[in-house]
Every structure is written in structure tokens, then in C-alpha cells.
Amino acid sequence: MKNKKFYITTSIAYTNALPHIGYALEIVQADVLARYHRILSEDVFFLTGTDEHGKKVSEAAEKAGKTPEEFTDEISEEFRKLTEVLNLSNNDFIRTTDKKRHWPNVEKLWKELEKNEDIYKKKYQGLYCVGCEAFVKEKDLADGKCPIHLKKPELIEEENYFFKLSKYADKVKKAIQSDEIKITPEARKNEIISFIDQGIEDTSCSRSKENLKWGIPVPGDNSQVIYIWFEALINYLFPEKYWPADIHCVGKDIFRFHALLWPAMLIASKRSLPKNILVHGFITVAGQKISKSLGNVIDPFELVKKYGTDPVRYFLLREILPTEDGDFTYEKFEQRYNSDLAKGLGNLVARVITMAAKSKIQNPKSKINSKFKIQINKTKNGCKKALSEFKFNETLMAVWELISYCDKYIEEKKPWSFDSAQDKEKSEEVIGDLLSAIKEIAELLKPFLPETSEKIMEQIKTKKSQPLFPRLDKFI
């Protein structure tokens, strides 16, 4: 019997700038789900990568004094390095400049839609936001500016190819309403349904090569390049045998492309729809939007270098609500590190391993105290339920409740105070219960803090205590 397939993707990172902490949130969330489903013995494929075409990229390359190829090679490599620094378990890393793996799928789908007469050419005038790489409506602007990028869009008039999005909008709406495509959180589902109800027009799916040279040429028409969003979404079809995606992890600023344009393209080309779209919010820094001009961009590489991979993963998953906006400050980070990791998990493991070494207890017990067993099962069930709902923070809260239970158990039983032979036996039972508990904790933390999980398992095996998270004495 073949293992159940599980295919998860992140959005592909736009290569107009170096990675920041906001994108780290998304890829870590996806990694937790990929690792969890591997623990369930499923056949997991986890895809991430970079989106490298478009006007924003060509402008950034020009500003840096480099060709788009040179610029995207450098930026894409930084995003690839980030997958290693954050200990991601991705199976592949796709680039939209990959002419062997990405371009053929783009050309294939384009030709299918053209053959079905779902693509046509016409002259068009509209407002184009370079930051969004999208045409925008005047009603969606705030004081004439894009509400996300705070810049006035350009007025563009040119002849483009258009995709018959209006033809498929109602079918997409029905798929979302019925949860054939399940959108989390519910508020985003309601938002996209409301957006469709306002009326959907056909969408431009190409740009004139006169105005944009950096992109994939339209098959059979070298005067046009394929619109960045239209071709970038097709990256998800690269591992064709795993399609449809079980989960797309995306940010709230781009979820409309994933919840409307992408499903419409799939319906039009007679392909299966993705099963889930998980939408996360933005990370602010001290309450302000991340911005180069404000100088508040948090470099995930520097963060990991200073604190370690698992502390960064922990903060993103525990402190930031999975589908809401969240805030980062170094003070919040260090407080969470000291209270939860150093004083909480790290201190518990150190105490238990030290007691086990002194008592010369070799292995966790096969049978444990019934109250302990109830608590562990309660934690496991809580984690399973929270993860099924993508509530990463609540999963970790459940694990830390078990850590707290263990601390109280130690204070109640005081295994170090036993003297007689009979007491020694009781002490060994208590320490055995605790060894079993920290083993369960390590198992539960595997998807979240993989390095820490391995370290705990190793310490249980060797009975040699090493600090997992040295306490930070001073805040920044």
C-alpha cells in the first residue's frame, strides 16, 4: 500500500530584495507542516523557491548596476541559503528563471488556455502598481496611492493578452464556498467571496516587451512577455505527480492571486484544485511596517547567528499568531527566549538528565504513572487538534503546559530528598516518569524545533546534560 501523498508549498519569494523576517515566518510554518506529515508516514513533497521576473526586479537590478540575470542569481541564492539557515526540510527549490523545469510548464498551460479560447488580445488602459506587480482599481486606492506600497500607480496603455477570468469567477466562488478549496482563516474566505461578488473582469496576462523585457516570452508572440503573476503561479505544477497541492502557504497581500486567479487557471485547464490555502499576516517591528527607509528590516541571518536556529523558529511559531499580524522586538524575543526556552524547556531537561545520571537510571520507563500518562495523552491530543487547524502557537502552548506539569511534579515529589532503599525506589520511579515525559516532549517538538528535539533525545541516551538554551543575561 502506497503512503498517502502530502504536497505543501510556500509562495515563491520575490527577488527584488534580500530576505527579511516576514518571509521567514511563512517558510517555517510550512516546514512544521511538512515535518509533521512525514512523522505521520505520509509521502511528503515540500516546495519553495523564488519568483524572478517582472518590472520590480528589472528596476532593482538596474539600480544595483547589474543585469537581471546577475541580480536574480544573487538574491535567489540568499533565499536558498535561508532554507538551510532555518533548517527547512524542503524537497526542492524552484526558480522561475529555470528554463528546463519552470518554462515548459508555463508554455504548456498557456497553449492549453489559448486552444480553449480563454486567452485573447486587446488594447487596454489601466493603473499598474509596480510594487504589487498588478493592475489596480481606483476604488482600491487610498488618496490615489496603493494602500500596501503607498505609491501612486502608473497609468499604462498597451495591447496585451487577456485571460477570461470573468468566465470562471463563479466556479471559483462555489469551490471556496463549499470548502473544496478551504481558506484559513475564515475572514479571508469571506473577503475573497465578497471580492468576487463585486464583479470580476478579465485580467491582463501579458506585458508588451517594449515596456518589460525581463520575463518569459508569450509562445508564438515575441513582442509580449507573460505577466509575472500568471506565470509564477504555475511553479506549483513542477512536481506534477504530487499535484494537487494539499496546502499553499501564502501572505495576505498575495492571497487573492492564489484564491481567484490560480483556481480559475486550473479550472480552465481542467486541472484539480488545491485543497487548502493558509494565509498568514504581516510582521511589524515595534509596531511599524518593515521598511528600508525606516531602517527596521530584521535580517533573519543575523538573528539566527546571534540566537540560534530553533529560538528563531520558536519565536515565529509561538509569538506570532498563525493567521494574524504580529510584532517583533528584540525585547520580546529575548523575554520569550529566557522564559520559555532557557528557564522552561532547557531547565527541565537539565534537571531531569542530571537526576537520572546521579540515580544511574538507564532508560525511560515503559510504564509510567497513570496521572502522568493522562497528562501526556491530553497534550498529544491537544497538539494534534491544534496542528490540524494550523494553530502553531496553541500546539506549543500545549507542550509548555506539559513542561509546567513536569516542574510541579518535581517540586511535589522532591526525588533528591529520598534516603532509604525504599525511598530510592520511589525516587527512581519519579525520575523514570520524568525521563518518559521529556522523551514525549522531544517527540512533540520534532516539527517545531528539530535540532533541540535531537539534542534532548541524545541527552536521554547518554545521560550527559548540556545547556540547550544558555540564559541571556542582558537585553539588547
PAKE-239330 format. One record per residue (C-alpha): residue number from 1; x, y, z. Coordinates in pm, whole numbers. Layout:
<sites>
<site NUM, <X, Y, Z>>,
...
</sites>
This chain:
<sites>
<site 1, <0, 0, 0>>,
<site 2, <141, 340, -101>>,
<site 3, <178, 610, 161>>,
<site 4, <-71, 896, 146>>,
<site 5, <58, 1189, -60>>,
<site 6, <103, 1530, 102>>,
<site 7, <215, 1825, -110>>,
<site 8, <284, 2164, 52>>,
<site 9, <416, 2486, -99>>,
<site 10, <519, 2830, 16>>,
<site 11, <469, 3126, -211>>,
<site 12, <786, 3182, -411>>,
<site 13, <987, 3475, -278>>,
<site 14, <1015, 3784, -494>>,
<site 15, <1378, 3859, -579>>,
<site 16, <1374, 4238, -578>>,
<site 17, <1530, 4246, -229>>,
<site 18, <1707, 4030, 29>>,
<site 19, <1505, 3807, 266>>,
<site 20, <1354, 3958, 579>>,
<site 21, <1180, 3811, 883>>,
<site 22, <831, 3828, 728>>,
<site 23, <915, 3562, 472>>,
<site 24, <1091, 3352, 738>>,
<site 25, <754, 3320, 915>>,
<site 26, <590, 3164, 609>>,
<site 27, <859, 2910, 530>>,
<site 28, <891, 2799, 893>>,
<site 29, <513, 2746, 916>>,
<site 30, <526, 2532, 602>>,
<site 31, <823, 2338, 734>>,
<site 32, <638, 2245, 1054>>,
<site 33, <351, 2102, 849>>,
<site 34, <588, 1913, 616>>,
<site 35, <779, 1760, 908>>,
<site 36, <457, 1672, 1092>>,
<site 37, <313, 1488, 792>>,
<site 38, <639, 1297, 749>>,
<site 39, <602, 1183, 1112>>,
<site 40, <258, 1055, 1006>>,
<site 41, <445, 842, 745>>,
<site 42, <298, 1034, 452>>,
<site 43, <475, 1081, 118>>,
<site 44, <561, 1449, 160>>,
<site 45, <681, 1690, -105>>,
<site 46, <766, 2040, 18>>,
<site 47, <838, 2304, -247>>,
<site 48, <970, 2656, -208>>,
<site 49, <1167, 2886, -439>>,
<site 50, <1196, 3229, -597>>,
<site 51, <987, 3444, -832>>,
<site 52, <1236, 3628, -1053>>,
<site 53, <1067, 3817, -1338>>,
<site 54, <873, 4141, -1358>>,
<site 55, <929, 4515, -1362>>,
<site 56, <1013, 4546, -994>>,
<site 57, <1304, 4303, -1033>>,
<site 58, <1439, 4465, -1351>>,
<site 59, <1426, 4808, -1182>>,
<site 60, <1605, 4678, -870>>,
<site 61, <1873, 4516, -1091>>,
<site 62, <1926, 4838, -1284>>,
<site 63, <1955, 5035, -960>>,
<site 64, <2219, 4787, -839>>,
<site 65, <2411, 4825, -1165>>,
<site 66, <2361, 4461, -1260>>,
<site 67, <2183, 4262, -1530>>,
<site 68, <1855, 4097, -1420>>,
<site 69, <2027, 3757, -1456>>,
<site 70, <2315, 3856, -1226>>,
<site 71, <2084, 4022, -977>>,
<site 72, <1835, 3737, -951>>,
<site 73, <2111, 3476, -927>>,
<site 74, <2249, 3657, -622>>,
<site 75, <1916, 3721, -450>>,
<site 76, <1779, 3374, -522>>,
<site 77, <2091, 3220, -369>>,
<site 78, <2028, 3418, -49>>,
<site 79, <1675, 3275, -26>>,
<site 80, <1812, 2926, -88>>,
<site 81, <2067, 2980, 193>>,
<site 82, <1781, 3089, 420>>,
<site 83, <1620, 2746, 381>>,
<site 84, <1942, 2595, 522>>,
<site 85, <1986, 2853, 799>>,
<site 86, <1629, 2795, 921>>,
<site 87, <1673, 2416, 888>>,
<site 88, <1394, 2369, 635>>,
<site 89, <1316, 2020, 511>>,
<site 90, <1208, 2129, 162>>,
<site 91, <1242, 1868, -113>>,
<site 92, <1314, 2120, -387>>,
<site 93, <1379, 2486, -461>>,
<site 94, <1224, 2612, -786>>,
<site 95, <1327, 2927, -975>>,
<site 96, <1106, 3093, -1236>>,
<site 97, <1416, 3162, -1447>>,
<site 98, <1467, 2785, -1477>>,
<site 99, <1418, 2718, -1849>>,
<site 100, <1427, 2342, -1807>>,
<site 101, <1183, 2296, -1520>>,
<site 102, <956, 2601, -1499>>,
<site 103, <927, 2743, -1850>>,
<site 104, <795, 2425, -2018>>,
<site 105, <502, 2408, -1772>>,
<site 106, <424, 2775, -1832>>,
<site 107, <426, 2735, -2210>>,
<site 108, <218, 2416, -2188>>,
<site 109, <-56, 2574, -1977>>,
<site 110, <-58, 2892, -2187>>,
<site 111, <-111, 2689, -2505>>,
<site 112, <-391, 2488, -2342>>,
<site 113, <-575, 2805, -2242>>,
<site 114, <-517, 2960, -2584>>,
<site 115, <-653, 2648, -2753>>,
<site 116, <-965, 2668, -2532>>,
<site 117, <-1004, 3034, -2641>>,
<site 118, <-960, 3152, -2281>>,
<site 119, <-678, 3386, -2387>>,
<site 120, <-732, 3675, -2629>>,
<site 121, <-560, 4002, -2726>>,
<site 122, <-692, 4355, -2682>>,
<site 123, <-582, 4714, -2613>>,
<site 124, <-605, 4819, -2251>>,
<site 125, <-554, 5122, -2031>>,
<site 126, <-517, 5082, -1657>>,
<site 127, <-340, 5172, -1335>>,
<site 128, <-41, 4948, -1265>>,
<site 129, <126, 4920, -922>>,
<site 130, <487, 4814, -972>>,
<site 131, <511, 4714, -604>>,
<site 132, <218, 4473, -637>>,
<site 133, <313, 4382, -997>>,
<site 134, <-59, 4412, -1066>>,
<site 135, <-322, 4633, -1224>>,
<site 136, <-531, 4805, -956>>,
<site 137, <-870, 4977, -948>>,
<site 138, <-913, 5340, -848>>,
<site 139, <-1162, 5236, -578>>,
<site 140, <-892, 5024, -411>>,
<site 141, <-652, 5318, -374>>,
<site 142, <-612, 5537, -66>>,
<site 143, <-555, 5904, -155>>,
<site 144, <-462, 5788, -504>>,
<site 145, <-192, 5553, -369>>,
<site 146, <-160, 5178, -331>>,
<site 147, <-254, 5108, 34>>,
<site 148, <25, 4847, 64>>,
<site 149, <316, 5023, -110>>,
<site 150, <200, 5386, -52>>,
<site 151, <289, 5487, -408>>,
<site 152, <81, 5617, -695>>,
<site 153, <30, 5352, -964>>,
<site 154, <141, 5414, -1323>>,
<site 155, <-115, 5473, -1599>>,
<site 156, <-38, 5215, -1866>>,
<site 157, <-191, 5184, -2212>>,
<site 158, <-84, 4894, -2433>>,
<site 159, <-204, 4592, -2623>>,
<site 160, <-192, 4279, -2409>>,
<site 161, <-323, 3927, -2394>>,
<site 162, <-611, 3874, -2153>>,
<site 163, <-731, 3569, -1962>>,
<site 164, <-1108, 3514, -1933>>,
<site 165, <-1113, 3534, -1555>>,
<site 166, <-1474, 3654, -1554>>,
<site 167, <-1579, 3325, -1717>>,
<site 168, <-1454, 3120, -1421>>,
<site 169, <-1512, 3352, -1122>>,
<site 170, <-1843, 3190, -1020>>,
<site 171, <-1694, 2840, -1036>>,
<site 172, <-1408, 2955, -814>>,
<site 173, <-1657, 3112, -573>>,
<site 174, <-1853, 2785, -546>>,
<site 175, <-1532, 2589, -482>>,
<site 176, <-1444, 2828, -198>>,
<site 177, <-1795, 2838, -51>>,
<site 178, <-1812, 2457, -40>>,
<site 179, <-1459, 2433, 108>>,
<site 180, <-1341, 2236, -194>>,
<site 181, <-1070, 2500, -160>>,
<site 182, <-1057, 2559, 216>>,
<site 183, <-922, 2902, 309>>,
<site 184, <-784, 2965, 656>>,
<site 185, <-870, 3192, 833>>,
<site 186, <-1243, 3221, 771>>,
<site 187, <-1213, 3600, 741>>,
<site 188, <-1002, 3558, 425>>,
<site 189, <-1259, 3321, 279>>,
<site 190, <-1531, 3582, 336>>,
<site 191, <-1305, 3852, 192>>,
<site 192, <-1246, 3673, -139>>,
<site 193, <-1614, 3581, -177>>,
<site 194, <-1707, 3945, -120>>,
<site 195, <-1441, 4050, -373>>,
<site 196, <-1584, 3814, -637>>,
<site 197, <-1937, 3939, -564>>,
<site 198, <-1828, 4293, -659>>,
<site 199, <-1777, 4172, -1016>>,
<site 200, <-1472, 4024, -1185>>,
<site 201, <-1328, 4144, -1514>>,
<site 202, <-1092, 3957, -1743>>,
<site 203, <-731, 4007, -1642>>,
<site 204, <-421, 4103, -1840>>,
<site 205, <-185, 3806, -1865>>,
<site 206, <98, 3964, -2067>>,
<site 207, <301, 4283, -2099>>,
<site 208, <448, 4448, -2405>>,
<site 209, <816, 4366, -2450>>,
<site 210, <874, 4735, -2524>>,
<site 211, <783, 4811, -2163>>,
<site 212, <914, 4494, -1999>>,
<site 213, <1189, 4279, -2148>>,
<site 214, <1254, 4066, -1837>>,
<site 215, <1011, 3773, -1848>>,
<site 216, <901, 3457, -2027>>,
<site 217, <808, 3524, -2392>>,
<site 218, <449, 3455, -2494>>,
<site 219, <450, 3135, -2706>>,
<site 220, <428, 3239, -3070>>,
<site 221, <449, 3613, -2999>>,
<site 222, <792, 3753, -2909>>,
<site 223, <652, 4106, -2882>>,
<site 224, <496, 4011, -2546>>,
<site 225, <615, 3858, -2218>>,
<site 226, <387, 3662, -1985>>,
<site 227, <257, 3860, -1688>>,
<site 228, <457, 3773, -1378>>,
<site 229, <166, 3652, -1165>>,
<site 230, <22, 3444, -1446>>,
<site 231, <347, 3251, -1494>>,
<site 232, <475, 3249, -1134>>,
<site 233, <174, 3056, -1002>>,
<site 234, <247, 2775, -1246>>,
<site 235, <561, 2686, -1046>>,
<site 236, <337, 2477, -821>>,
<site 237, <282, 2229, -1105>>,
<site 238, <652, 2143, -1124>>,
<site 239, <628, 1816, -925>>,
<site 240, <332, 1708, -1140>>,
<site 241, <288, 1369, -978>>,
<site 242, <215, 1538, -642>>,
<site 243, <-47, 1780, -772>>,
<site 244, <-295, 1893, -636>>,
<site 245, <-135, 2082, -350>>,
<site 246, <-267, 1991, -7>>,
<site 247, <-165, 2331, 130>>,
<site 248, <-49, 2659, -22>>,
<site 249, <111, 2880, 249>>,
<site 250, <88, 3247, 142>>,
<site 251, <81, 3601, 280>>,
<site 252, <-235, 3808, 297>>,
<site 253, <-103, 4057, 40>>,
<site 254, <-97, 3794, -238>>,
<site 255, <-372, 3556, -136>>,
<site 256, <-621, 3691, -395>>,
<site 257, <-396, 3568, -674>>,
<site 258, <-393, 3224, -510>>,
<site 259, <-762, 3218, -423>>,
<site 260, <-903, 3357, -750>>,
<site 261, <-663, 3377, -1045>>,
<site 262, <-485, 3047, -978>>,
<site 263, <-801, 2835, -928>>,
<site 264, <-953, 2994, -1241>>,
<site 265, <-645, 2900, -1443>>,
<site 266, <-668, 2544, -1308>>,
<site 267, <-1039, 2509, -1383>>,
<site 268, <-986, 2646, -1734>>,
<site 269, <-705, 2397, -1797>>,
<site 270, <-909, 2110, -1645>>,
<site 271, <-675, 2050, -1352>>,
<site 272, <-753, 1968, -989>>,
<site 273, <-779, 2249, -736>>,
<site 274, <-556, 2299, -430>>,
<site 275, <-717, 2169, -112>>,
<site 276, <-612, 2438, 139>>,
<site 277, <-481, 2792, 133>>,
<site 278, <-326, 2901, 463>>,
<site 279, <-296, 3280, 482>>,
<site 280, <-63, 3447, 732>>,
<site 281, <-40, 3813, 827>>,
<site 282, <244, 4064, 831>>,
<site 283, <519, 4107, 1087>>,
<site 284, <571, 4460, 1211>>,
<site 285, <878, 4580, 1402>>,
<site 286, <797, 4772, 1720>>,
<site 287, <452, 4839, 1574>>,
<site 288, <581, 4977, 1243>>,
<site 289, <570, 4827, 895>>,
<site 290, <904, 4676, 786>>,
<site 291, <1071, 4935, 565>>,
<site 292, <1421, 5003, 435>>,
<site 293, <1361, 5377, 470>>,
<site 294, <1278, 5333, 840>>,
<site 295, <1586, 5114, 883>>,
<site 296, <1388, 4848, 1072>>,
<site 297, <1440, 4548, 843>>,
<site 298, <1520, 4243, 1058>>,
<site 299, <1775, 4019, 887>>,
<site 300, <1688, 3653, 964>>,
<site 301, <2051, 3550, 900>>,
<site 302, <2176, 3787, 1171>>,
<site 303, <1900, 3677, 1408>>,
<site 304, <1996, 3311, 1371>>,
<site 305, <2366, 3393, 1402>>,
<site 306, <2302, 3569, 1735>>,
<site 307, <2043, 3337, 1893>>,
<site 308, <2042, 3008, 1701>>,
<site 309, <1800, 2848, 1456>>,
<site 310, <1550, 2692, 1695>>,
<site 311, <1499, 3007, 1907>>,
<site 312, <1411, 3199, 1589>>,
<site 313, <1175, 2923, 1477>>,
<site 314, <1020, 2915, 1825>>,
<site 315, <956, 3290, 1839>>,
<site 316, <791, 3295, 1496>>,
<site 317, <568, 2999, 1577>>,
<site 318, <482, 3084, 1939>>,
<site 319, <472, 3464, 1949>>,
<site 320, <313, 3537, 1609>>,
<site 321, <-48, 3422, 1573>>,
<site 322, <-53, 3199, 1262>>,
<site 323, <-309, 3396, 1059>>,
<site 324, <-283, 3743, 1214>>,
<site 325, <-33, 4027, 1207>>,
<site 326, <238, 4003, 1472>>,
<site 327, <505, 4227, 1614>>,
<site 328, <879, 4173, 1659>>,
<site 329, <1110, 4349, 1900>>,
<site 330, <1439, 4224, 2039>>,
<site 331, <1297, 4269, 2391>>,
<site 332, <1002, 4039, 2313>>,
<site 333, <1235, 3790, 2150>>,
<site 334, <1474, 3774, 2446>>,
<site 335, <1193, 3760, 2702>>,
<site 336, <1038, 3466, 2517>>,
<site 337, <1382, 3301, 2487>>,
<site 338, <1462, 3334, 2857>>,
<site 339, <1120, 3243, 2997>>,
<site 340, <1016, 2962, 2763>>,
<site 341, <1340, 2815, 2629>>,
<site 342, <1610, 2876, 2891>>,
<site 343, <1404, 2871, 3211>>,
<site 344, <1126, 2645, 3080>>,
<site 345, <1234, 2365, 2845>>,
<site 346, <1610, 2394, 2895>>,
<site 347, <1591, 2398, 3274>>,
<site 348, <1353, 2099, 3288>>,
<site 349, <1570, 1882, 3063>>,
<site 350, <1886, 1974, 3257>>,
<site 351, <1724, 1886, 3592>>,
<site 352, <1587, 1552, 3473>>,
<site 353, <1907, 1441, 3295>>,
<site 354, <2119, 1540, 3598>>,
<site 355, <1892, 1344, 3836>>,
<site 356, <1888, 1045, 3601>>,
<site 357, <2268, 1045, 3580>>,
<site 358, <2305, 1055, 3960>>,
<site 359, <2048, 777, 4006>>,
<site 360, <2205, 576, 3723>>,
<site 361, <1865, 523, 3558>>,
<site 362, <1931, 396, 3207>>,
<site 363, <1611, 438, 3007>>,
<site 364, <1266, 598, 3021>>,
<site 365, <1005, 366, 3172>>,
<site 366, <778, 160, 2950>>,
<site 367, <501, 209, 3207>>,
<site 368, <452, 544, 3372>>,
<site 369, <243, 696, 3649>>,
<site 370, <-126, 693, 3544>>,
<site 371, <-171, 1065, 3616>>,
<site 372, <136, 1140, 3405>>,
<site 373, <1, 921, 3126>>,
<site 374, <-329, 1110, 3130>>,
<site 375, <-144, 1443, 3110>>,
<site 376, <78, 1324, 2823>>,
<site 377, <-221, 1190, 2627>>,
<site 378, <-407, 1518, 2688>>,
<site 379, <-107, 1706, 2548>>,
<site 380, <-78, 1480, 2243>>,
<site 381, <-449, 1517, 2162>>,
<site 382, <-430, 1894, 2210>>,
<site 383, <-129, 1917, 1978>>,
<site 384, <-296, 1703, 1713>>,
<site 385, <-613, 1914, 1716>>,
<site 386, <-426, 2246, 1713>>,
<site 387, <-199, 2139, 1425>>,
<site 388, <-496, 2019, 1219>>,
<site 389, <-625, 2377, 1246>>,
<site 390, <-279, 2529, 1172>>,
<site 391, <-264, 2676, 1525>>,
<site 392, <111, 2651, 1574>>,
<site 393, <110, 2876, 1881>>,
<site 394, <-157, 2666, 2056>>,
<site 395, <35, 2347, 1980>>,
<site 396, <341, 2489, 2153>>,
<site 397, <130, 2618, 2441>>,
<site 398, <6, 2262, 2497>>,
<site 399, <366, 2131, 2506>>,
<site 400, <466, 2401, 2755>>,
<site 401, <173, 2304, 2978>>,
<site 402, <329, 1957, 2994>>,
<site 403, <666, 2117, 3078>>,
<site 404, <495, 2310, 3360>>,
<site 405, <330, 1989, 3482>>,
<site 406, <673, 1821, 3499>>,
<site 407, <817, 2112, 3700>>,
<site 408, <530, 2088, 3951>>,
<site 409, <577, 1712, 3970>>,
<site 410, <944, 1757, 4060>>,
<site 411, <860, 2011, 4333>>,
<site 412, <585, 1787, 4470>>,
<site 413, <785, 1462, 4475>>,
<site 414, <1132, 1607, 4554>>,
<site 415, <1315, 1295, 4428>>,
<site 416, <1652, 1427, 4552>>,
<site 417, <1534, 1410, 4916>>,
<site 418, <1486, 1032, 4933>>,
<site 419, <1742, 849, 5153>>,
<site 420, <1638, 493, 5239>>,
<site 421, <1642, 199, 4997>>,
<site 422, <1263, 214, 4975>>,
<site 423, <1278, 586, 4910>>,
<site 424, <1542, 528, 4643>>,
<site 425, <1298, 303, 4461>>,
<site 426, <1035, 578, 4475>>,
<site 427, <1292, 827, 4352>>,
<site 428, <1376, 609, 4053>>,
<site 429, <1005, 581, 3969>>,
<site 430, <966, 959, 3975>>,
<site 431, <1279, 1017, 3766>>,
<site 432, <1169, 742, 3527>>,
<site 433, <834, 919, 3482>>,
<site 434, <1017, 1244, 3408>>,
<site 435, <1251, 1081, 3157>>,
<site 436, <946, 940, 2977>>,
<site 437, <785, 1283, 2980>>,
<site 438, <1084, 1469, 2832>>,
<site 439, <1111, 1199, 2566>>,
<site 440, <747, 1269, 2472>>,
<site 441, <819, 1642, 2476>>,
<site 442, <1112, 1588, 2237>>,
<site 443, <886, 1388, 2004>>,
<site 444, <619, 1659, 2006>>,
<site 445, <879, 1927, 1931>>,
<site 446, <1027, 1746, 1629>>,
<site 447, <835, 1950, 1368>>,
<site 448, <894, 2279, 1551>>,
<site 449, <1244, 2261, 1700>>,
<site 450, <1412, 1972, 1516>>,
<site 451, <1766, 2040, 1641>>,
<site 452, <1652, 2072, 2001>>,
<site 453, <1445, 1754, 1975>>,
<site 454, <1755, 1562, 1861>>,
<site 455, <1965, 1708, 2142>>,
<site 456, <1711, 1605, 2406>>,
<site 457, <1700, 1250, 2266>>,
<site 458, <2080, 1235, 2272>>,
<site 459, <2094, 1355, 2634>>,
<site 460, <1836, 1095, 2738>>,
<site 461, <2055, 831, 2575>>,
<site 462, <2391, 946, 2717>>,
<site 463, <2271, 1095, 3048>>,
<site 464, <2507, 1385, 2984>>,
<site 465, <2346, 1723, 3043>>,
<site 466, <2440, 2011, 2812>>,
<site 467, <2263, 2351, 2826>>,
<site 468, <2004, 2364, 2546>>,
<site 469, <1948, 2738, 2573>>,
<site 470, <2205, 2935, 2777>>,
<site 471, <2023, 3216, 2954>>,
<site 472, <2061, 3564, 2804>>,
<site 473, <2179, 3794, 3082>>,
<site 474, <2121, 4128, 2911>>,
<site 475, <1853, 4254, 2680>>,
<site 476, <1966, 4447, 2374>>,
</sites>
